[in-house]
Amino acid sequence: MKTKTELRMVRTNCHSFILCFLLFINGIAKGQQAQPIIRFGVIADIQYAEKEDHGSRFYRNSIEKMDSCIIGLNKKKLAFNVVFGDLVDQGPKDLKPIMAHLRKLRAGYKNVLGNHDYVDVKDKEMLYKQFDMPAPHYVFEKANWMFIVLNTNEVSEYGANENSPFLKEWRDLSATLKREGRKNSLPWNGGISSIQLNWLENNLKRAQNKQKNVLVFTHHPLYPENGYEALNNREILRVLEMYPNVKGVISGHHHEGNFAYYNKIPSIVLEGMVETSKENAYGVVELYPNKIVLIGHGRMTSRTLDF
């Protein structure tokens, strides 16, 4: 039979073991949280072209910037890379050297179409094939995340084929925006069709059913509104805000970069690579269970966004 002293020692040892075990489990949880679930590279508005510099845009210099960008991204352990449109300034005639550079990315790449990518293109609905894309708009998944790539050039004068229903949709939308005095009714802005909007909502429902978080990738920003936003950004945002698993929107197009919350949805606009003669602009996004971290290089702004 144990003495009172021995029983106290047993209880003390048990308590110490339980405390150590809980601290060990807590340490594992914190360690897991300290590591991102997914890490991917981001590039926007390379806008390479064989043409003279104009203002703050140095078109030929984008090749040299891509060299250092690829070296930097290849040093990281990434799941993939995303280019947010305007790979070229004057359409596919200058695309070959940019695609050759992108193929050097060890983690591969996902492209988004931008308005400059459509310059002098005849069959606009098939343009995506030249950019190694599965479709003009598409979805892919990694871990517990779904990534939705929109084509915000679909409804536009420059992005729709003649006699396309998308062209009529653009005319109607453009007329409405002009009547309302919206600043974004400009020839280099576009939007998504009612068909694509329905496709978006179906994928958001699918992500919700699968309990996946969502990031939306676009060329034209959805927010804030300053004249660079997609033509029907408000309709798109109304759909997105219905789904709490949408954790953010990342876009290009506005080379200065930008950021704002639309209700609880963070909208990041990435700085464009083509700006300035020497300074680069690219970054790495890290996705955690409770936050998004953007680590910017060069002109790209670093941000931490808590859920």
Secondary structure, DSSP 8 states (H G I E B T S, - for coil): ---HHHHHHHHHHHHHHHHHHHHHHHHHHHHHHHS-SEEEEEE----B-SS--BTTB-STHHHHHHHHHHHHHHTS--SEEEE-S-SBSS-GGGHHHHHHHHTT-TT--EE---GGGGTT-S-GGGGGGGGT-SSSSEEEEETTEEEEE--TTSBSTTTS-TT-HHHHHHHHHHHHHHHHT-TT--TT--B--HHHHHHHHHHHHHHHHTT-EEEEE-SS--SS-SS-S-TTHHHHHHHHTT-TTEEEEEE-S-TT-EEEEETTEEEEE---TTBSSS--EEEEEEE-SSEEEEEEEETS--EEEE-
